[in-house]
Each structure stands twice: as C-alpha cells, then as structure tokens.
Amino acid sequence: MPADFGITLTTAITTAEPVVPTVVDDDRVHDVVIVGSGPAGYTAAIYTARAELSPLVFEGAQFGGALMTTTEVENFPGFRTGITGPELMTEMREQAQRFGADLRTEDVEKLHLDTPIKTIVVAGGRYRAKAVILAMGAAARYLGIPGEQELLGRGVSSCATCDGFFFRDHDIAVIGGGDSAMEEAIFLTKFARSVTVIHRSETFRASRIMLDRARHNNKITFLTDTTVERVNGETAVTSLTIADVTTGQTRDLPVAGVFVAIGHQPRSSLVANQVDLDDNGYVTVAPSSTATSLPGVFAAGDLVDHRYRQAITAAGSGCAAAIDTERWLAHHATDPATTKRPTVLFVCVRNSGKSQMAAALMRQSAGTDIDVHSAGTDPGSGLNALSVQVLDEVGASTDGEHPKPIDPTLYSGIDLVVVLGAEAKVEAPEGVPVQTWITDEPSERGIDGIERMRLVRDDIATRITRLAEQMRTDLAVSA
C-alpha cells in the first residue's frame, strides 16, 4: 500500500476492533489539483489542461466564486457590451472543460501539503497530487443585517471598481472607516451624485492622507457614530435604516446603492498551519512568483491579492500559477509509480497493542496520508469477508487458536520488519532487518483505559513518523 510521504506500510493486525478502511478515489497520483473556482481557478485549469497536465479541479458546491453575485461585468477585456458575472464564469468553466479539466463540485475538507505527494480530502474520498494550486479566493465581510444578502447584486455591493458605473447620478452610501472605505468613496464620486460614508465611530482607521482626501471631496459627506440596521427595497435598494449609536434614534437614508467596505477575509483556513500567511491571513508567495512556502504548492487570485481584487488580475495570477506549476513539475516532480519507496511490514499478534496499532496507523493516515486497509477480529471468532481478505493479504492466520507465524518472504521488496511486542515469530528474508517495538505503556494508576490507549497510540504514531523520515533520508542518500 503506497504511502504518500514515501514509505509503504504493510500491516499484519488481528484485533477485536474493526478498522474502517480509508476511502480513496483511485490509485492515481494526479499531476495537479486546483482548489477553488472563480477566474483564478478556471484560468489555471485552462492553462494546465492545455499543457496536458489533466488538472483535477475542486470547484466547491457553488462554482464561480464571488463573480456569481455580480450582475454586470463591463471591464473584463473582450466583452464590448459587458457580460454578467455568472455568464463569464460559465464561459470560463466550459472552456476549462473543453480542454480536458476534470471539474468536481465537492467541497474540500482538508489539505495535507507538506509531503512530496499532496492529499486533498473531500467528503467520502481522498485524492493525491504532485502539485496543488490554491485558488479559494477571499470573501467580502458583510454586516449581516436584514435585506443585505437579499439585495446583493441589486444595489448592495462590496466592489466599487466592479459596480460603481451603474450608479451614475445616484445617491449612494459607503459603509466603513478604513482606507478601503475611503478609496471606494473617492472612486465612486466619479459616477455618483453624492456619497455618504457611514461609520460606527467618530474615529477612523483610515490613514490621515486618505481621510483628508475624502473630507476635501465636495461630493462626500460623513455620518459618524452611526450604524446601518437594515437595507430597504423590494427588487433594488431604495434606502438604508440607520441608527445614532448615542441616542438610538433611527431614520431612513434614501440611497440607490450601498457599498460595504469593512474588509475581506481570505479563505485560507484550510492551509493556515501549512503555508505561510501574512498578518491578515492572505497566502504569501515568493517575489515574482506564485510559489508558496511549500514545494509544489502555488497560490493565485484573491487568496493572495488584497490590493487589486479584480477578475482580470485574478485570471492573470491563475495563468501564472499554471505556468509555475508546469515548470516545477518538469524540473522537480517524479513519478511515484517508478520511484522506489521503502516498504515496512508491521506485525502485531498479541492482544496488547493490536487496537492501538490500528488506531495509530489510522491516526497517522489522517496526518501523513498512509493508506491503511486493515481490519479483523481474533482468529476463529467469525471474521467478515473484508477481514479475511485483509488478513490473507498480510499473511495472518484466520483460523485456529493462535495466529500462525507471519512469513515476510511472502512479500517482495520489504525493507524492514517491525514487530509490535516481543512474542511474534517472524522469519525475515535475508538482509531484511527486524525491529521490535515495546510500547511505553504508562502505569494504570490514575489513568483510565481510554487515556492509556491514546498514549500508546500516540507513541506508536510518533515512532512511525520518525521511521518514515529516517528511511526516506536513507533512501535519498543511497540514490
């Protein structure tokens, strides 16, 4: 069973606790997996597909990203009369499919990126890849007030550059107190009749220079110590219900549009403890590159860009990420099918440590992508079909009162035998070393059975990690 971090684990386990096999999509290791749709993800898919890398794209349950909520896109090159956000994303999506990208609508639940072969975990399956392009984007922060989401794209926006043109000669409002809010307000004065900046405090987070520019613009007025309670309108925004934070008094402010400028939140939680992030949670990349801090992992779009946040810049960075990925694969990646990986046979035939070993392997599987398919009961106690198959594959006895000696000569290419406990009878092939692991079981006093099992499991898992690292190093040196 290939282990994605460079070590194959073959286990011989008889345990009274069945172990549920990990669900894996297939035995393939994809060249590249793209996480996220939107302009960055789809452009990366188009370019990697044209490079014959057969990209696997996880779009998420809702494909297309933030542009799916934008009614009109008039500043994307090539569309003289404009195009709606959903139409643009559909065109990009179909173009990626035409070149051979494999698009999946599953949401990615976990990513394991710090190993030579990356693993992408979705509901009910795991996928492996040599390289990963991150394009999860960033989500605009909204107020969460009544009417806001209902009128999103129909007067409510978070992007002045995208939607400002549609409010020519209208009264509009900008909500926020930072540099982004000032920039949005100043930009919107090119189109709007008036812009009202609404801020919940008297003090602003914006820089002095940006605040001064806004205050000296005769189209901009300020409402401080004010909150927005509701966005009003049936099919389009007609007004805002605002409240004075000192008196609590409310009133309606007539506007045709409202731009929420209270920041963006990059969707980087999946990789927060793996790739480097900046102080605001955006993925950092190398200068003049899309490469992250991990080899074979690239990032594009609004997940990286907190300055421009445009469809065209996201598409450009998706193109760059695809080219960087193609070049990296050409120079660094190897074919796991033809690369020698060390193989370890784990043997545990005593009651002590059986379930702990299985649990440790499964726990290690979650962290380092070891594919463990092992299950069973004590010999002769009524094995199910899966148990018999697995135990037969690893040479364990499935009948009689005691397990038969496990003969590693049944397997080709074993580099090491690890015996859990001291009483297993193992006759290793010539030249194959045997290690015996006696787990550090703590004293029972003051520790319940569950806690004791956890400690033993963690001890075994730590040993597996160290063993894998050492064998990987030894293999690299010998090569």
N, C-alpha and C positions, 0 to 999 in steps of 0.2 A: 504494500500500500504506500504510494508515494507521499512523502511529507513535504509540504510546500517550502519549508525552510531548509531543505537539503538533507534530510535524514529519513529513511524509510523505517517504519516501526511495524514489526510483525509480532502480534501478541498471542500468547497461549494462556488463556484465562479460564478457569472454571469457578463460577461464583453463583451464589444463590440469588443475586440481584441482577435481573436482566438489564442490559445496557441498550438504549435506543440508538441505532446507528445514525450517524450524521447524514443528512440528506445532501447529496451533491448533484449538481446539474448533469455533469458528464465528466469524462476523464480528460477533456481538453484543457490546455492552458492557452487562453486567448492572447493574441499579441497585445491588444489594448482594450481596456474597458473605459467608457466615458460615463461619468456620473453627473446627471443633470441634462436638461434640455435647454431651451432658450437659444438665442443667437450664438453664444459661445459653444454650447454643447453640440448644436447641429452643424455649425461650421467645422468644428473639429471632426465630427462624424463624416462630413462630406470629404474633407481632405484625407483623413486616414483611410476611408473606403477607396478613394481614388488611388491611394498608394498601395492598395491590395493588402491592407492590414486586417481586414474583416472586423471592424470595430463592433463591440457589443455595447449598446447604449441603454442605460437605465434612466428613462425619462421621468419616472415618478408617476403617481396616479393622475396628475394633471400635467399634461405635456405643455411645453411652450414658454414656461416661465412668466415673468411679470408682464410681458407684452400681450398676454392673453386678456388682460384687463384694459388695454389701451384701444380706444375706439378708432383713432386715426393716426397713421404714421406718415408724415409728409416729408421727413428729412432723411429717409433711407435712400441712397442713390439707386437709380434705375427705375423708380416709380414716379413718373412725371405728375400723375394726378393723385398720388397718395395711395395708401393701402391700409387696411385695418390691421391691428396687431395680430388677431387670430389668423387672418389670411396670410400675413407674412410668415408666421410660424408654421402654418400648414404647408406653405410652399417650401420652406427650408426642410421641413420634416420629410416631405415626399421626395425632395432632391436627394437627401441622405439615403433614403430607402432605395432610390433608383440606382445609386452607386453601390449598393450592397450592404449598407449598415443594418445590423440586427437590432431593432428597437424593442425594448421591453418596458412595460408600464409599471413594473414593481417599484416600490419604494425601497431604497437601500437602508438596511437597519444597522449594519456595522461594516467597518472597513479595517482590514489588517494590512498595513502598508510597509511595515519596517522589515520585511523579509524579501528575499530575491523574487519569489513568486507571491504576488499580492492576492488577497482574498476579499471578495465582495459578498456580504451576507444579505440575503433578502428573505422574505417570509417563505419558509419551506425549501430553501436551497442555498447553495454556495457556488460561486463562480471564481475562477482563478485567471490571473493575467500577469504578463510580464511587465506591463506598464499601465498606469492609470492616469486619466485626465480628469481633474476635478473641475466641475462647472456648475456648482449648485446655486450660484448667484447670491444675491442679498435681498432681503425683504425690507421694504419701507416700513418704518414704525408708524402706526396709526393710533388714533385717540381711543378707539373702542367705544364710540358714542352712538346713539341711535341715528340712523339714516346714513351713516358714513359708508359702510360697506354696500348698502342698498343702492347708493348713488355713485359708487366708484366707477369712473369712466364716463359719467354723465354729469360732470361738474366737480366731482371730487377727484383730485389727482395728487401725486407726490413728485411730479416731474414737470417743472416749468418749461424746460427746453423742449420736452416732448409735446406739451399740450397748450402752451401759452398762446400760440397763434389763434386758437379757437375762441379766445375771449377778447378779441379786438373790440374796443369801445364799450367794454362792460366793466362793472364794478366787481372786484374780486377781493378775496382775503387770503393772507398767508399766515399760517399758524406756526410759531416757533420763535426762539430767541437766540439762535446761534448764527454762525457765519453762513450756513446753508440757507437759513430763512432770509437773511439779508440779501444773499446772492439771488435767490428766487424772486424776491420782491423787486429788486433793481431790474432784473431781466424782464419781469412782467410789465414794467412801466412802458416798454416798447409797444405793447399792444393794448393794455387795459386803460380804461378811462381813469380809474382810481384803484389803488392797492392799500388795503388796511392790514397792517401787521398786528396780530393778536398774540399777546404774551401773558402768561400767568403771573409774572413777577414784574417789579419795577426795574430790576437789574437784568442785564443781558449777558449771555455767554459769548456773544459775538465779539470779535476783535474791534478795537477802537476805530480803526480805519474803515472797516465795513459798516459799522454802526453809523459813523459820521456820513458816509456816502448815502446811506439810506435816509437819514434825517434831513439831508440837504436836497433831497429829491422832492419837488413840489407835488408829485403825484402820490407820495406815500404818506400815510398817517399812521399813528401808533395808538393802540389800545392796550395799556398795561394793567396789571392786576386783574386780568380778565381771562375767564375760561370759556370754552365752547361746550355747550351742553347738548346740542342737537343740530343735525343738518336737516333742513326742511326742503320739501319738494316731492312731487309725485314721479314725474319722468325725468326731471332735471332739477338742479339746485336752484332754489329761489331765495333762500335766506338762511342765516345761522341764528340759533338761540344762544345768546351769550349771557354770562353772569359776572357781576362785580364780586371779586373774592372778599372784599372788605364789608360790603353791605348785604351781599347775597341777592341783590335785585337783578332780575333778568329782563331782557328785551330782545327783540328780533332785529338783526342787521341784514338788510337786503343785499344780496350778492348773487352773481350768476355762477361763480366758481369759487372753490376753496382749495388751496394748495397746502398740504400738510408737510411741514419741513422740520420734523423733530428727530431726524436721523434715520439711518439704515442699520439693519442688523445682518451681517454676513451669515450665511448658512454654513458655518464651519464647525458645528458641534460634533459632526462625525469624525473630524480629524484633529480635534482640539489638542489631544495629547500625543499626536504623532508628528505632524509637520509644524514648522514654526509659524506663529501668528504674530501680528503686531498688537499694540495695546488695545485696539478696537475690535480685534477678532478677525481681521482680514488675513488671508494666507499671504505670506511673504514669498517672493520669488527672487532669484538671482538677477543682478543687473543685466538688462538687455536680453532677458530670457524668461521663459515660463516655468523653469525648473524650480521645484520646491526644495526644502532641506533634505528630502529623502530621494535616493536614486530611483529613477524610473517613475517618479510621481510629478505630474505637471498640473498647473492650475491656470484658469482663464476666466475672463468675464468679470462680473460684479463681485465674485468671491475674492478677487484680487484688487479690483479698481474701486476706490472710494472717492475718486475725483471726478471722472467724466460720466460714468454710468449711462452710456448711450448704447443703443442697439448696434450701431456701426462699430464702435470701439470694442464691444463685446465680441462681435463677429471677427474682428481683426485679431484679437487675442486668442480666439479659438483656432484660427488659422495658424498662428504662431505656435500654439501648443501642439497642434498636429504635426507640424514640421519638426519641432524639437523632439517630439516623441519618435517620429520616424528615424531621425538621425541617431537618437540614443539607442534605439533597438538595433540599428545597423552596426553600432560600434560596441555595445555592451551586452546585450541580451544573448543568452544561449538557449538552445533547445533542450528543455528538461527531458525529452524522450531519449536523447542521445548523450546526456550528461550523467556520468557515474555518480550515484549518491550512496552514501554508506547505509547499510541495512542492519538493523538490530532486531534480534529475536528476544522478546521478553517472555520469561517463563515464570509462572506462579501457580503452584499446585497445592499449596497448603491453604487452609481456611484463613489463616492470618494474612491479611494484606490483599486478598483476592478482590474484594469490592473496592478497597482503597486504590488498588492499581487501576481498575477500570475507571473509577471516578477521576483519578489523576490524569489518565490519558484523555478522558473526555474534557476535563478542565483545560488541559494543555491544548486540546483541539480548538477550543474557543479562542485561545490566545495566540497560537502559533500554527494553526491550520494543519494539524495532524489529522489525517482521515482515519478514524478508528471505527472499525466494524467488528465489534466483539460482543458476545452475549452468551449466556448459558446458565446451567444450574450444576449442582453436584452430580457426578456421574451416576447414571442409572435411575435418576429421580424424575424422569418424564421430560425429556428435552423437546422443545418445539423444533420445527423444521429449520428455522433460522439458526438456532443454537447448534444443531447437529452440523449444519453446513459450515458454520464458522469454526467450530472446534475441529472438524475434519480438516479444514484448510490449514489450521495451525498445528495439526498433529496431536491434538489432545484426545484422550480416551473418552468415549461416550457410553461405555458400559462397564460393569464390574464394580467392585467395592472401592478400588483405588485407581487413581489415574495411572496410566502406563507411562514409562519413561518417554520423554519427548526427544526425538532424534532430529537434530538440526540438519543432518545430511539430506533430509527430505527437501531442503530448500537450496536454491542456487544463489550464490552471491552474498551470503551472510558474512558480515564483517565483525560482528560482536554478538555474544550471547550474554544477556543479563538475567540472572536468577534472583527472584524476589523470595528471600527466605533461604534457609541453609539445607533443606532436605530434598530438593528436587534433584532427580537423576538426569543429568544432561551429558551426552557424549558429543562433544563439539567436533566438527571436521578439523582436519589437520591445519594448523596455522591460524585457527579462529580462536581468539581469546575469550575467556569466560569471566564475567564479573558477578560477584554475589553481593546483593544489597540487603543489608539488615536495616530495616527502617527504624528510625528513632522514635519508637512508641513511648509517649510520656507515661508517667505513673498514673494509675487510675484515681488516686486520691485527689479529690477536688475537681476532677474533670469528668464530665459525663461522656457517654458513648459517642454521641454525635460530634462533640468537640474533639474527642480523641481521633475519630475517623478523619475529621477535617485536617488536623495537624499532620497525620500520617500521609494523607493525600497531598498536602502542600509540600511535604518533604520529598515525596516521590516526584512530584511535578518539577520541583527545583532541580533535582538530580537529572531529570530528562533534559531540561533546558541546558544545563551545564554540559551534559554529554553531547548534545547536538552541536553546541558551539565548538567543543573540542574536536569532534570528529569532522566537522566542517572545516576547521582550521587545518587539521592533519591532511585532509584530502586536498586542500588548496596547496599545501606545501609539497605534497608528493607529486602533484601535477606539474 
